[in-house]
């Protein structure tokens, strides 16, 4: 008699509390997208200055990732999550009350610190507490990521129609709810903590497999964030138009990260999926650059990009989890640090290229960055061979079974 596969959606309350907080945390990435033009107009800021809202947030998130495993191993996952959420509440409120673009840029940096503490700990917490194993946990985490990235621009557009400040107030309320959810629902004794050395993430990046994936993710994120952070300007839409466009983008990302990526990994190795999807993403970015003057064509390219990005996010996350025998929190922190720094470079780079040349050039540079990521994986495929040892008819088939299996 076959035992029904567990459902990824049947999880303890503490997992749902962290997952909900993840949704809200990831909303913060795309929240400012629809209001970038409004912030530029209201605060007399140039596109370059406005794009620094992403850079300060992502740069601090990336750098702080290097110490989050050291912190959480000493004070525990729950306290780290709560401190991260509290910092986001405080700095989102300060953003809403700011009177200059420089102040918003600075407070977004503080927001990034809270984001780093939360995100790096959330994945390890979900993996440790979720039923159905790590494959189910990663799918749930990526679902939260996709949902948050989808809802963020839509909420930003809806609230941004009232004021550029309103989306920040919205985050304050939602993050306060997430704080209470984690405080009340994340219960039970924590696993015995083994202090992680401060140098652990730096040492982790010396591991060849993790280094290859981190470098690839650095360039991949340049393409990711040029598409996300720069596109609101050439689109020429109002807050709601931008919000709906990136809601479609985020929804596409969520669908492929949760459903399509596991199916592909059942049929192909992880590296083969990466080497197939990245060139397709480069083609999409090139088309976006060539057709940038057509708003309709650019919207299509943005949504298609979301489909491809969703696959990449899930595959890269699973690859990193399998790349080394290091604790997941250490591997995730080291990898995410490099990845977020790539994202930090992208928005002001895109604005500078737009000002110096045309709106086409940023997309072409994004395509080149994505191809460099593909080349990095191709050249490093030998040291990545072990992540394909079990593409996992075991892990991936389990993930698919968990997702598609009998809910009874």
C-alpha positions in Angstrom: 0.0 0.0 0.0 1.4 3.3 -1.1 1.7 6.0 1.5 0.2 9.3 0.2 2.9 11.9 -0.4 2.7 14.7 2.1 1.4 18.0 0.9 3.7 21.0 0.8 0.8 23.1 2.0 0.3 21.1 5.2 2.7 22.6 7.6 3.0 23.5 11.3 1.8 26.9 12.3 5.3 28.1 13.0 6.3 27.4 9.3 3.3 29.4 8.1 4.2 32.3 10.4 7.8 32.5 9.0 6.4 32.0 5.4 4.0 34.9 5.9 6.8 37.0 7.2 8.9 36.0 4.1 6.1 37.1 1.8 6.0 40.6 3.4 9.8 40.8 3.5 10.1 40.0 -0.2 7.3 42.5 -0.9 9.9 45.2 0.1 12.0 44.4 -2.9 9.4 45.3 -5.5 7.4 47.7 -3.3 9.2 50.9 -4.5 9.1 49.9 -8.2 5.8 51.6 -9.0 6.6 54.7 -7.0 10.1 55.4 -8.4 8.9 58.0 -10.9 6.7 59.5 -8.2 9.6 59.7 -5.7 11.7 61.3 -8.4 9.1 63.9 -9.0 8.1 64.6 -5.4 11.6 64.8 -4.0 13.3 66.4 -7.1 15.6 63.4 -7.6 17.2 62.2 -10.7 16.6 58.6 -11.9 20.2 57.8 -10.8 19.5 59.0 -7.3 16.2 57.2 -7.2 17.8 54.0 -8.2 20.0 54.2 -5.2 16.9 53.2 -3.2 17.6 49.7 -4.5 21.4 50.0 -4.1 21.5 51.0 -0.5 19.0 48.3 0.4 20.7 45.5 -1.5 24.3 46.5 -0.7 23.7 46.5 3.0 21.6 43.3 2.7 24.5 41.7 0.9 27.2 42.8 3.3 25.2 42.0 6.4 24.6 38.5 5.1 28.2 37.8 5.9 27.5 38.1 9.6 24.0 36.8 10.0 25.0 33.1 10.5 27.4 34.3 13.2 24.7 36.2 14.9 21.9 33.6 14.7 24.2 30.9 15.9 24.7 32.8 19.1 21.2 34.3 19.9 19.0 31.8 18.1 16.8 31.8 15.0 13.7 33.3 16.7 15.5 36.3 18.2 17.3 36.9 14.9 14.1 36.8 13.0 12.4 39.2 15.4 15.3 41.7 15.4 15.3 41.7 11.6 11.5 42.3 11.5 11.7 45.0 14.1 14.4 46.8 12.1 12.3 46.6 9.0 9.3 48.2 10.8 11.4 51.0 12.2 13.3 51.9 9.0 10.2 51.5 6.7 8.4 54.0 9.1 11.4 56.4 8.8 11.3 56.1 5.0 7.6 57.1 5.1 8.4 60.1 7.2 11.4 61.3 5.2 11.6 64.6 3.5 14.4 64.1 1.1 15.6 61.3 -1.3 18.9 61.1 0.6 17.1 60.3 3.8 15.0 57.6 2.1 18.2 56.1 0.6 19.8 56.0 4.0 16.8 54.5 5.8 16.5 51.9 3.0 20.0 50.8 4.0 18.8 50.2 7.6 15.9 48.3 6.1 18.4 46.2 4.2 20.1 45.2 7.5 16.8 44.0 9.0 16.1 42.2 5.7 19.5 40.4 5.8 18.9 39.2 9.4 15.4 37.9 8.5 15.9 36.4 5.1 19.1 34.5 5.9 17.5 32.9 9.0 14.1 32.3 7.5 15.2 29.7 4.9 17.1 27.7 7.5 14.1 27.9 9.9 11.6 26.7 7.3 13.9 23.9 6.2 14.3 22.8 9.8 10.6 23.0 10.7 8.8 22.1 7.5 7.2 18.7 7.0 8.1 16.9 3.8 11.8 17.4 3.8 14.1 20.1 2.4 12.7 19.9 -1.1 9.2 20.8 0.2 10.7 23.6 2.4 12.6 25.1 -0.6 9.4 25.1 -2.7 7.5 26.8 0.1 10.2 29.4 0.5 10.3 30.1 -3.2 6.5 30.3 -3.2 6.7 32.9 -0.5 9.4 34.8 -2.5 7.3 34.7 -5.7 4.1 35.8 -3.9 5.9 38.6 -2.1 7.6 39.8 -5.2 4.2 39.7 -7.0 2.2 41.5 -4.3 4.9 44.1 -3.6 4.5 46.1 -6.9 0.7 45.8 -6.8 0.5 47.1 -3.3 3.0 49.8 -4.2 0.9 50.8 -7.1 -2.4 50.8 -5.2 -1.0 52.8 -2.3 1.3 54.9 -4.5 -1.8 56.3 -6.2 -2.5 58.1 -2.9 1.1 59.1 -2.0 4.6 57.8 -2.5 4.7 57.6 1.3 1.7 55.2 1.6 3.5 52.0 0.4 6.1 52.5 3.2 3.3 52.8 5.8 1.7 49.7 4.4 4.9 47.7 5.0 5.1 49.0 8.6 1.6 47.6 9.3 2.3 44.2 7.5 5.7 43.7 9.1 4.3 44.5 12.5 1.7 41.7 11.9 4.5 39.4 10.8 6.5 40.2 13.9 3.5 39.2 16.1 3.0 36.1 14.1 6.6 34.9 14.6 6.6 36.0 18.2 3.4 34.0 19.0 3.6 31.0 16.7 7.3 30.2 16.5 7.4 28.0 19.6 9.1 25.0 21.0 12.7 24.4 22.0 15.3 25.5 19.5 17.9 23.1 18.2 21.2 23.1 20.1 23.2 25.9 18.7 26.8 25.5 17.6 28.4 28.9 17.4 29.5 29.7 13.8 32.9 31.4 13.5 32.8 35.0 12.2 35.0 33.9 9.3 32.7 31.0 8.2 31.0 32.7 5.2 34.4 34.0 3.9 35.9 30.5 4.3 32.8 29.0 2.6 33.4 31.1 -0.5 36.7 29.3 -1.0 34.8 26.1 -1.7 35.0 25.8 -5.5 31.4 24.8 -6.1 30.0 27.5 -3.9 32.3 30.1 -5.4 31.2 29.2 -8.9 27.5 29.5 -8.0 28.1 32.8 -6.1 29.9 34.4 -9.1 27.2 33.2 -11.5 24.5 34.6 -9.2 26.4 37.9 -9.0 26.1 38.4 -12.8 22.6 36.8 -12.9 21.4 39.3 -10.4 22.6 42.2 -12.5 20.3 41.1 -15.2 17.5 40.4 -12.6 17.6 43.9 -11.1 18.1 45.8 -14.3 14.8 44.3 -15.5 13.1 44.9 -12.1 14.5 48.3 -11.1 15.1 50.1 -14.4 12.0 49.1 -16.4 9.5 51.4 -14.6 11.2 54.4 -16.3 11.0 53.4 -20.0 7.5 51.9 -19.4 6.2 55.4 -18.9 3.2 54.2 -16.9 1.6 55.6 -13.7 1.9 53.9 -10.4 -1.0 51.5 -11.0 0.3 50.6 -14.5 3.7 49.8 -13.2 2.2 47.9 -10.3 0.0 45.7 -12.5 2.9 45.0 -14.9 5.2 43.8 -12.1 2.4 41.9 -10.5 2.2 39.9 -13.7 6.0 39.6 -13.6 6.0 38.4 -10.0 3.1 36.0 -10.6 4.9 34.5 -13.5 8.0 34.1 -11.3 6.0 32.4 -8.5 4.3 29.9 -10.9 7.6 28.7 -12.5 9.5 28.7 -9.3 6.9 26.4 -7.6 5.6 24.2 -10.4 7.8 24.4 -13.5 11.3 24.3 -11.9 10.7 20.9 -10.1 9.3 19.4 -13.3 12.4 20.5 -15.3 14.8 19.2 -12.6 13.1 15.8 -12.8 14.0 15.6 -16.5 17.3 17.5 -16.6 20.3 18.0 -14.3 20.5 21.3 -12.4 23.4 22.6 -14.4 21.7 21.8 -17.7 18.6 23.7 -16.6 20.8 26.7 -15.7 22.6 26.5 -19.0 19.3 26.3 -20.9 17.4 29.0 -19.1 20.1 31.7 -18.8 20.6 32.0 -22.6 16.8 32.3 -23.0 16.8 35.0 -20.4 19.6 36.8 -22.3 17.5 36.7 -25.5 14.5 38.1 -23.6 16.6 41.0 -22.4 18.0 41.7 -25.8 14.4 41.8 -27.3 13.4 44.1 -24.4 16.2 46.5 -25.3 15.4 46.5 -29.0 11.7 47.0 -28.5 12.0 49.4 -25.5 10.0 52.1 -27.2 6.9 49.9 -27.3 5.3 49.7 -23.9 3.2 46.7 -24.9 6.3 44.8 -26.1 8.3 45.7 -23.0 5.4 44.5 -20.7 5.5 41.1 -22.6 9.3 40.9 -22.1 9.0 41.7 -18.4 6.5 38.9 -17.8 8.4 36.4 -19.9 11.5 37.4 -17.9 9.5 36.6 -14.7 8.8 33.1 -16.0 12.5 32.5 -16.6 13.7 34.1 -13.4 11.4 31.9 -11.3 13.0 28.8 -12.7 16.5 30.2 -12.1 15.7 31.2 -8.5 14.6 27.7 -7.5 17.3 25.9 -9.3 20.0 28.1 -7.9 18.6 27.8 -4.3 18.6 24.0 -4.6 22.1 23.9 -6.1 23.5 26.0 -3.3 21.9 23.7 -0.7 23.6 20.7 -2.4 26.9 22.4 -3.3 28.8 21.8 0.0 28.6 19.9 3.3 28.5 23.2 5.2 25.6 24.2 7.4 22.8 25.6 5.3 22.9 28.9 7.1 26.6 29.4 6.3 26.3 28.4 2.7 23.2 30.5 2.2 24.7 33.6 3.8 27.9 33.4 1.8 26.1 32.9 -1.5 23.4 35.4 -0.8 25.9 38.1 0.1 27.6 37.9 -3.3 24.3 37.7 -5.1 22.8 40.8 -3.4 25.9 42.8 -4.2 25.4 42.1 -7.9 21.8 43.3 -7.5 23.1 46.5 -5.7 25.3 47.4 -8.7 22.5 47.0 -11.3 20.0 49.9 -10.7 22.4 52.9 -10.8 24.4 51.2 -13.6 21.3 51.0 -15.7 20.4 54.7 -14.9 23.9 55.8 -15.9 23.9 53.8 -19.1 20.4 55.2 -20.0 21.6 58.8 -19.4 24.9 58.3 -21.4 23.4 56.3 -24.3 19.8 55.2 -24.6 17.2 53.0 -22.9 18.3 50.1 -25.0 21.8 49.8 -23.6 20.9 48.8 -20.0 19.0 45.8 -21.3 21.9 44.8 -23.6 24.3 45.0 -20.6 21.9 42.9 -18.6 21.9 40.3 -21.3 25.7 40.3 -21.4 25.8 39.8 -17.6 23.4 36.9 -17.8 25.6 35.3 -20.5 28.6 35.8 -18.2 26.7 33.9 -15.5 26.0 31.1 -18.0 29.7 31.0 -19.0 30.7 30.8 -15.4 28.6 27.7 -14.8 29.7 26.2 -18.0 33.4 26.6 -17.2 32.8 25.4 -13.6 30.7 22.5 -14.5 33.3 20.0 -13.4 33.3 21.3 -9.8 29.5 21.4 -9.9 29.1 17.8 -11.1 28.1 16.6 -7.7 25.0 18.8 -7.6 23.8 16.7 -10.5 24.5 13.4 -8.9 20.9 13.1 -7.8 19.0 15.6 -9.9 17.4 13.9 -7.8 15.2 11.6 -9.1 15.2 11.4 -5.4 15.0 15.1 -4.2 13.3 16.6 -7.2 10.9 13.7 -7.7 10.1 13.9 -4.0 9.5 17.7 -4.5 7.2 17.1 -7.4 5.4 14.3 -5.6 4.9 16.5 -2.6 3.6 19.3 -4.8 1.4 17.2 -7.1 0.7 14.1 -4.9 -2.5 12.9 -3.3 -3.6 15.4 -0.6 -5.6 12.7 1.2 
